[in-house]
Amino acid sequence: MGSNKGRFIDRSPLICAAGKITTDSNNAANTFKEYNIEDKITALKHDANIWHEDRFEPPLKLPNFKQPAFFGRNTEISKVLNPPLETRYQTLLQDLRETTYDSLWNKEIGKVRDPVPGLPKGMIPTTVTFGKPSVKETSVKELINPSKTPYEVLWESQVGHDYYKKTHNDYNAGEQLLRGYLSPPFDEKACFGKKTNFDYRGICVKCCCQWHIQKPITYASRIQADLIDKWKPVLGKSLAPNRNITCVPKNHAFGDRYVRDQYGVQDLMKDASIEPCLFKRDFFIWVRMWNKLRSKTKELVREGRFNFPEFYKKLLHFDKEKVGRLPKDKFYELCLNSHINFSLADMEPLLKLLNVIEGDQIDYTLFVNMINVNAPPIELMSVKDIPPDKLYYITTSQASSCDFLFINNAEMRSSGIPTCRTDLSAPQTPPGSCLADIENLGDSTNIKTLLNPSIYANYGLSYRDFFLPRQPEMLRALFEKIGYSFSENNFEKIWKEGVEQDGTGLVCVDTFKKILQKYSHRQKIQVDEADC
């Protein structure tokens, strides 16, 4: 086979062709036979039957394998997703190594090996099958759920059960295990303990299951039972030590009667200059009794013992003049007949405060609306017994967000540096310019100067300092300090040219620096960073 080098143009250099480049005159058979000297010596030893393999001896210590926990993240998958780019020569070597495998020639990926050469002549592998067909006697349904009675299934499961005892150690529930003990020293019917006296009719079992005392019984010592009965209350009953509840009348309560002091905790937790408000304490008592009356009326309505329309009709019947008012005595009598009981000492002050009672007359319409839960509620007055300047308490929301720390910052200066500085004196307007050039400008030129300030900004210098007119003595001393040296004629020459350019009679630092760079090369500064 001749060489084809230079005969074709590779229009797709990124696609590597299969096979090996034929750059020599050898044929393909000689090209694939690449044997080194060691392989040839090994082949000659095999032919002469003088070949022997060295005995494999495993290493004394296994290599240190890395655990997957120490690989890190994305170490293994990264090599698969981003394989290294191989050259054509490396691809060719990899393809040649694959040719030694039998699967490359006979077991192609995605296909089975061609069985036609090994089959008899004329046999078609796609139509001819080997073996015997399966005998399908019963369906899957019959195998899983056979149409047999439970007794038949149990009978068939016991067929050959004696053999399964020995091979599979399979015993039924309650069946005695047979471990192969010898019969003279071992008796299978021997039992431990005494014989139980039982009745075949099952009467004893019934007596044990149903005791004559139909109460929950738990096993406990007598001392513990007496202690629990004496000091621990039964569920739904109040605690009565030594059964003292039987020595007092029904619904009797123990302990001293609660008498509220004149000044409570709420009244005492105030400034010494503020007197406690007794009206506020009494007002809360009245409102509490009113709420109890509303709840009680709601319960009567739910039980069907009270009806608001019927009660209102009775009040209208006794109101002969139809003025909406009744005498207090007559009204209280009607309330008692309708199962509405309340304390007159606590309710009358509230009714007088709300203008329900005026003199001896009571406005029954307002009273019915007061005790009716479904009616719109009556707005009560707010009792303010503490002046606003003495209120020190805060709400829960204010305590969580610290909103009670009210700070008057109306006269405080806002944070940050304003663009227009009013706290600094404005620079003088240079001749030849207007006030608008420097009136609305800040200290910094742009955002870059704020984020990355220069060395001049760190020392408090701005661009205005470089453009302000300067005296000649000041400019000469400034540039001599940074390393420049001037003769008398040289400085005068630069000064005159700078005065002509600025036109202000003086010269700024920026103009003087530009002219100086024209007439003299850059001087070395007194302290260089390279020498440090």
Legacy VTK file of the C-alpha trace (Angstrom):
# vtk DataFile Version 3.0
C-alpha trace
ASCII
DATASET POLYDATA
POINTS 532 float
0.000 0.000 0.000
1.486 3.288 -1.044
1.566 6.485 0.950
-1.274 8.979 0.559
0.508 11.835 2.273
-0.135 15.138 0.555
-2.811 13.806 -1.779
-5.857 14.994 0.158
-6.845 18.223 1.902
-8.027 17.949 5.493
-10.989 20.319 5.527
-12.017 19.323 9.089
-8.804 19.211 11.108
-10.707 18.873 14.409
-12.149 15.462 13.351
-9.611 12.692 13.759
-9.854 9.931 11.149
-9.910 6.272 12.190
-6.938 4.022 11.645
-3.255 4.827 11.248
-1.691 7.271 8.797
-0.012 5.391 5.943
3.262 7.278 5.788
5.319 4.223 4.882
5.147 1.599 2.173
4.365 -1.286 4.523
0.989 -2.964 4.454
-1.643 -2.875 7.210
-0.687 -6.338 8.584
2.919 -5.317 9.215
1.803 -1.980 10.592
-0.338 -3.503 13.360
2.406 -6.030 14.290
4.399 -3.888 16.643
6.522 -6.220 18.794
9.435 -5.095 20.881
12.444 -7.239 21.720
11.038 -8.398 25.067
7.857 -9.684 23.387
9.902 -11.619 20.818
12.045 -13.209 23.551
8.905 -14.182 25.446
7.403 -15.781 22.294
10.595 -17.842 21.690
10.536 -19.076 25.299
6.962 -20.224 24.863
7.835 -22.112 21.687
10.760 -23.849 23.432
8.679 -24.713 26.547
11.193 -23.022 28.819
8.773 -20.355 30.016
7.986 -20.051 33.706
6.049 -17.349 35.508
7.243 -15.767 38.697
5.186 -16.493 41.735
3.053 -13.541 42.707
3.787 -12.313 46.186
1.374 -9.732 47.541
2.930 -6.672 49.146
3.261 -6.656 52.892
1.437 -3.364 53.158
-1.449 -2.246 51.009
-1.140 1.117 49.304
-2.712 4.095 51.016
-6.035 4.456 49.268
-7.689 7.828 49.496
-11.134 7.795 50.994
-13.916 9.468 48.999
-14.606 11.754 51.967
-11.229 13.479 51.385
-11.618 13.973 47.628
-13.350 17.307 48.031
-16.169 18.656 45.917
-16.491 18.169 42.149
-13.238 16.217 41.833
-14.411 13.057 40.109
-17.221 14.391 37.953
-15.093 17.275 36.675
-12.731 14.843 34.912
-15.676 13.155 33.206
-17.405 16.378 32.161
-14.199 18.154 31.129
-11.777 15.480 29.825
-8.315 16.642 28.812
-7.941 17.456 25.136
-5.970 14.692 23.414
-3.763 15.118 20.405
-4.116 13.002 17.283
-1.151 10.898 18.253
-2.625 10.174 21.700
-5.972 9.267 20.109
-4.219 6.935 17.715
-2.366 5.182 20.529
-5.615 4.754 22.469
-7.354 3.252 19.424
-4.474 0.849 18.860
-4.645 -0.330 22.454
-8.356 -1.094 22.015
-7.641 -3.427 19.069
-6.195 -6.080 21.401
-9.604 -6.669 23.006
-11.848 -9.342 21.568
-14.914 -7.207 22.210
-13.747 -4.664 19.629
-14.085 -7.182 16.787
-16.776 -9.590 17.977
-18.900 -7.594 20.489
-19.618 -4.205 19.106
-21.209 -1.707 21.478
-24.988 -1.750 21.139
-25.052 -4.985 19.105
-24.795 -8.715 19.790
-22.181 -10.932 18.278
-23.110 -12.275 14.865
-24.173 -15.904 15.514
-24.624 -16.829 11.863
-21.109 -18.264 11.256
-21.521 -20.743 14.137
-25.021 -21.947 13.157
-25.990 -24.646 10.656
-26.404 -23.559 7.083
-29.773 -22.115 6.240
-30.810 -21.408 9.855
-32.322 -17.978 10.486
-31.526 -16.828 14.084
-34.462 -14.418 14.262
-37.082 -17.133 13.687
-35.525 -20.291 15.174
-35.450 -20.716 19.007
-33.903 -23.478 21.082
-35.245 -25.363 24.090
-38.658 -26.676 24.998
-41.686 -24.449 25.409
-43.018 -23.870 28.907
-46.023 -25.924 29.921
-48.736 -23.564 31.174
-51.130 -25.786 33.083
-52.625 -23.175 35.415
-52.985 -19.438 35.320
-51.257 -16.960 37.615
-54.558 -16.316 39.377
-54.877 -19.993 40.336
-51.332 -20.079 41.628
-51.695 -16.998 43.805
-55.289 -17.414 44.912
-56.374 -21.045 44.313
-60.054 -21.915 44.402
-59.779 -24.099 47.506
-61.390 -24.036 50.902
-59.269 -23.093 53.940
-59.485 -26.675 55.133
-58.045 -27.995 51.849
-55.197 -25.501 51.967
-54.447 -26.502 55.595
-54.599 -30.192 54.678
-52.199 -29.808 51.768
-49.800 -27.737 53.889
-49.548 -30.607 56.377
-48.610 -33.150 53.698
-44.977 -34.008 54.288
-44.833 -31.842 57.410
-42.720 -34.473 59.210
-40.043 -34.149 56.541
-39.995 -30.383 56.816
-39.330 -30.670 60.539
-35.962 -32.181 59.836
-34.927 -30.227 56.727
-36.362 -26.749 57.404
-36.942 -26.888 61.200
-40.605 -26.070 60.528
-43.019 -26.551 63.440
-46.628 -25.546 63.865
-47.802 -23.143 66.554
-47.778 -24.891 69.942
-45.980 -27.965 68.593
-43.222 -29.440 70.732
-39.728 -29.220 69.301
-37.961 -32.515 68.639
-34.238 -32.148 69.238
-33.354 -35.846 69.075
-32.905 -36.520 72.792
-32.717 -40.136 73.918
-35.956 -41.458 75.373
-34.816 -43.321 78.539
-33.274 -40.303 80.286
-35.695 -37.839 78.658
-39.452 -37.964 79.046
-41.450 -35.928 76.553
-44.542 -35.836 78.774
-42.715 -34.627 81.883
-43.944 -31.227 83.199
-42.664 -28.932 85.909
-44.771 -27.529 88.765
-48.043 -28.675 90.239
-51.149 -29.756 88.394
-53.794 -27.050 87.998
-57.234 -27.758 89.321
-59.538 -26.453 86.615
-63.118 -26.969 85.606
-63.776 -28.225 82.076
-66.928 -26.093 81.909
-64.892 -22.851 82.120
-66.654 -21.418 85.191
-63.442 -20.408 86.892
-62.293 -18.436 83.869
-65.590 -16.511 83.833
-65.193 -15.652 87.512
-61.651 -14.425 86.951
-62.622 -12.264 83.983
-65.693 -10.711 85.686
-65.079 -9.651 89.286
-67.918 -8.897 91.669
-66.705 -5.308 92.185
-67.204 -3.469 88.895
-64.527 -0.801 89.495
-61.100 -0.283 87.999
-58.644 -2.057 90.260
-54.889 -1.535 90.367
-52.422 -3.354 92.537
-50.974 -1.096 95.257
-50.067 -1.311 98.904
-52.660 -0.339 101.486
-50.504 2.491 102.842
-50.114 3.983 99.384
-53.846 3.619 98.654
-54.766 5.430 101.896
-52.305 8.210 101.115
-53.721 8.735 97.609
-57.311 8.705 98.877
-56.458 11.182 101.636
-54.306 13.790 99.904
-54.921 13.481 96.146
-58.264 14.562 94.650
-60.307 12.296 92.415
-60.896 13.481 88.863
-63.929 15.796 88.854
-63.979 16.263 92.644
-62.328 18.801 94.906
-59.636 17.838 97.378
-61.133 17.066 100.825
-58.473 15.982 103.370
-59.822 13.689 106.073
-63.249 13.943 104.364
-63.915 17.310 105.980
-66.287 18.211 103.140
-68.959 16.055 104.814
-68.883 18.192 107.991
-69.879 21.481 106.301
-72.941 22.554 104.312
-73.114 22.037 100.564
-71.152 24.439 98.336
-69.125 25.605 101.320
-65.768 27.240 100.576
-62.779 27.188 102.919
-60.384 30.013 103.749
-60.754 33.698 104.611
-62.925 35.954 102.536
-61.054 38.181 100.167
-61.316 41.854 101.050
-59.719 44.226 98.606
-57.492 46.907 100.073
-58.135 50.529 99.438
-54.934 50.888 97.438
-53.988 48.020 95.175
-50.732 47.213 93.391
-51.762 49.240 90.344
-52.476 52.274 92.507
-49.209 52.014 94.428
-46.990 51.746 91.320
-47.298 55.454 90.561
-45.504 58.635 91.470
-45.883 59.873 95.018
-47.411 63.105 93.762
-50.328 61.277 92.067
-53.187 60.180 94.275
-54.791 56.783 93.451
-58.109 57.051 91.602
-60.811 55.267 93.617
-63.374 55.937 90.917
-61.334 53.917 88.408
-61.235 50.944 90.742
-64.976 51.064 91.327
-65.628 51.615 87.620
-63.793 48.392 86.765
-65.929 46.531 89.325
-69.115 47.852 87.723
-67.980 46.844 84.241
-67.049 43.386 85.510
-70.540 42.863 86.932
-72.078 44.108 83.701
-70.087 41.546 81.671
-71.169 38.776 84.031
-74.805 39.804 83.544
-74.407 39.702 79.742
-72.836 36.226 79.897
-75.571 34.972 82.200
-78.294 36.339 79.922
-76.672 34.648 76.935
-76.695 31.336 78.813
-80.414 31.776 79.670
-81.234 32.431 76.021
-79.326 29.330 74.990
-81.224 27.211 77.539
-84.578 28.650 76.417
-85.389 30.251 79.794
-85.276 33.816 78.522
-86.432 35.605 75.378
-85.612 39.231 74.591
-88.712 39.990 72.453
-91.064 38.567 75.094
-89.265 40.483 77.868
-89.499 43.718 75.869
-93.237 43.156 75.290
-93.769 42.838 79.061
-91.978 46.145 79.622
-94.109 47.845 76.970
-97.252 46.447 78.565
-96.496 48.075 81.926
-95.465 51.328 80.260
-98.947 52.786 79.994
-97.831 56.248 78.919
-95.395 54.879 76.275
-92.531 57.127 77.355
-89.864 54.377 77.375
-89.332 54.554 81.155
-90.519 52.550 84.162
-90.113 52.926 87.939
-87.075 51.156 89.337
-89.047 48.952 91.752
-91.426 47.778 89.034
-88.535 47.141 86.652
-86.532 45.102 89.200
-89.620 43.001 89.914
-90.030 42.206 86.216
-86.350 41.252 86.006
-86.689 38.797 88.903
-89.721 37.201 87.248
-87.664 36.719 84.061
-84.686 35.102 85.928
-82.433 38.184 85.561
-80.605 38.670 88.860
-77.847 41.216 89.459
-76.353 43.211 92.324
-78.040 46.560 92.692
-75.066 47.999 94.614
-72.753 47.367 91.629
-75.135 47.940 88.708
-76.986 51.082 89.793
-73.881 53.366 89.813
-73.019 52.198 86.271
-76.598 52.722 85.074
-76.617 56.220 86.550
-73.249 56.970 84.920
-74.588 55.897 81.502
-77.817 57.901 81.991
-79.956 54.765 82.027
-81.374 55.715 85.459
-82.569 59.254 86.034
-84.123 59.743 89.431
-86.549 56.882 90.090
-87.124 56.122 86.415
-85.112 53.673 84.282
-84.827 53.608 80.482
-85.636 49.957 79.816
-84.750 50.176 76.102
-81.144 51.085 76.898
-81.011 48.418 79.599
-82.180 45.681 77.201
-79.534 46.746 74.681
-76.898 46.667 77.426
-77.558 43.056 78.467
-78.090 41.801 74.885
-74.899 40.298 73.485
-76.101 40.588 69.880
-76.886 44.309 70.212
-74.263 46.924 69.312
-71.976 47.554 72.307
-72.168 50.788 74.264
-69.080 52.990 74.185
-67.714 53.549 77.667
-65.727 56.520 78.856
-61.952 56.249 79.304
-60.702 57.014 82.787
-57.449 59.007 82.636
-56.248 59.286 86.197
-52.558 59.934 85.292
-51.384 63.117 83.504
-49.733 62.544 80.101
-46.344 63.817 81.337
-46.352 61.145 84.084
-46.983 58.172 81.825
-43.844 56.027 81.843
-45.202 52.716 80.602
-44.619 51.442 77.065
-46.487 48.936 74.954
-45.187 45.512 73.982
-44.635 46.612 70.376
-42.646 49.649 71.500
-40.543 47.553 73.855
-39.651 45.071 71.081
-38.695 47.732 68.525
-37.453 50.442 70.955
-39.916 52.963 69.559
-40.258 54.516 72.999
-36.808 56.107 72.612
-38.151 59.227 70.964
-35.191 61.342 69.813
-35.740 64.865 68.547
-33.264 65.114 65.684
-34.847 68.115 64.013
-31.893 70.352 64.884
-29.239 67.712 64.322
-27.053 67.681 61.244
-27.748 64.922 58.734
-25.219 62.094 58.414
-22.636 62.092 55.629
-20.869 64.948 53.838
-23.165 67.112 51.699
-22.320 67.955 48.118
-22.555 71.678 48.829
-20.507 72.382 51.926
-22.067 75.102 54.035
-19.877 74.521 57.053
-16.677 75.561 55.208
-15.812 78.971 53.865
-16.202 79.222 50.102
-12.987 79.863 48.126
-12.488 83.172 46.421
-13.557 83.434 42.825
-10.417 83.645 40.646
-10.226 86.516 38.147
-11.603 85.635 34.745
-14.181 83.115 36.075
-17.659 83.329 37.523
-19.081 82.336 40.917
-21.104 79.459 39.414
-17.863 77.557 38.698
-17.213 76.927 42.381
-20.583 77.577 44.048
-22.326 74.203 43.526
-19.285 71.917 43.523
-18.230 69.710 46.421
-14.792 68.785 47.674
-14.565 65.608 45.550
-14.628 65.497 41.761
-16.236 62.097 41.106
-17.154 58.761 42.735
-13.725 57.297 41.935
-12.104 59.867 44.198
-14.452 58.903 47.022
-13.843 55.143 46.713
-10.108 55.314 45.942
-8.754 58.640 47.188
-5.351 59.807 46.061
-2.486 60.807 48.306
-3.516 64.459 47.919
-7.068 63.704 49.129
-5.697 61.844 52.160
-3.793 65.000 53.135
-6.894 67.184 52.677
-5.966 68.646 49.261
-8.464 69.034 46.451
-8.171 70.071 42.823
-8.831 73.643 43.823
-5.507 73.781 45.647
-3.690 73.059 42.378
-5.503 75.802 40.452
-5.373 78.630 43.003
-2.960 81.470 42.102
0.272 81.259 44.095
3.103 83.651 44.897
6.531 83.026 43.279
8.259 82.482 46.614
5.747 79.806 47.568
6.095 77.951 44.217
9.899 78.031 44.320
10.038 76.688 47.870
7.468 73.958 47.060
9.299 72.563 44.021
12.713 72.796 45.663
11.429 70.596 48.513
10.512 67.815 46.075
13.955 67.822 44.389
13.994 70.529 41.697
16.814 73.085 41.542
16.428 76.419 39.769
18.860 79.053 38.625
17.828 82.675 38.816
17.241 83.056 35.084
15.504 79.679 34.662
12.864 80.339 37.358
12.144 83.858 36.030
11.641 82.469 32.532
9.140 79.832 33.715
7.347 82.376 35.904
6.810 84.856 33.075
5.421 82.166 30.752
3.068 80.967 33.474
1.769 84.503 34.083
0.965 84.832 30.372
-0.939 81.509 30.351
-3.029 82.073 33.521
-3.683 85.790 32.950
-4.272 86.424 36.661
-0.945 88.059 37.516
0.050 84.924 39.447
0.716 81.257 38.564
-1.016 78.127 39.870
0.774 74.891 40.747
-0.589 72.942 37.784
0.545 75.513 35.189
3.980 75.856 36.761
4.414 72.071 36.766
3.546 71.690 33.070
5.937 74.464 32.010
8.697 73.078 34.227
8.441 69.656 32.541
9.004 71.331 29.171
12.307 73.005 30.084
13.854 70.437 32.398
13.698 66.669 32.696
12.023 65.043 35.638
14.111 65.463 38.752
14.704 62.673 41.221
12.749 63.132 44.426
14.628 63.333 47.683
13.332 59.970 49.057
12.788 57.235 46.480
10.707 54.110 47.212
13.275 51.896 45.491
15.943 52.981 47.969
13.774 52.234 51.004
LINES 1 533
532 0 1 2 3 4 5 6 7 8 9 10 11 12 13 14 15 16 17 18 19 20 21 22 23 24 25 26 27 28 29 30 31 32 33 34 35 36 37 38 39 40 41 42 43 44 45 46 47 48 49 50 51 52 53 54 55 56 57 58 59 60 61 62 63 64 65 66 67 68 69 70 71 72 73 74 75 76 77 78 79 80 81 82 83 84 85 86 87 88 89 90 91 92 93 94 95 96 97 98 99 100 101 102 103 104 105 106 107 108 109 110 111 112 113 114 115 116 117 118 119 120 121 122 123 124 125 126 127 128 129 130 131 132 133 134 135 136 137 138 139 140 141 142 143 144 145 146 147 148 149 150 151 152 153 154 155 156 157 158 159 160 161 162 163 164 165 166 167 168 169 170 171 172 173 174 175 176 177 178 179 180 181 182 183 184 185 186 187 188 189 190 191 192 193 194 195 196 197 198 199 200 201 202 203 204 205 206 207 208 209 210 211 212 213 214 215 216 217 218 219 220 221 222 223 224 225 226 227 228 229 230 231 232 233 234 235 236 237 238 239 240 241 242 243 244 245 246 247 248 249 250 251 252 253 254 255 256 257 258 259 260 261 262 263 264 265 266 267 268 269 270 271 272 273 274 275 276 277 278 279 280 281 282 283 284 285 286 287 288 289 290 291 292 293 294 295 296 297 298 299 300 301 302 303 304 305 306 307 308 309 310 311 312 313 314 315 316 317 318 319 320 321 322 323 324 325 326 327 328 329 330 331 332 333 334 335 336 337 338 339 340 341 342 343 344 345 346 347 348 349 350 351 352 353 354 355 356 357 358 359 360 361 362 363 364 365 366 367 368 369 370 371 372 373 374 375 376 377 378 379 380 381 382 383 384 385 386 387 388 389 390 391 392 393 394 395 396 397 398 399 400 401 402 403 404 405 406 407 408 409 410 411 412 413 414 415 416 417 418 419 420 421 422 423 424 425 426 427 428 429 430 431 432 433 434 435 436 437 438 439 440 441 442 443 444 445 446 447 448 449 450 451 452 453 454 455 456 457 458 459 460 461 462 463 464 465 466 467 468 469 470 471 472 473 474 475 476 477 478 479 480 481 482 483 484 485 486 487 488 489 490 491 492 493 494 495 496 497 498 499 500 501 502 503 504 505 506 507 508 509 510 511 512 513 514 515 516 517 518 519 520 521 522 523 524 525 526 527 528 529 530 531
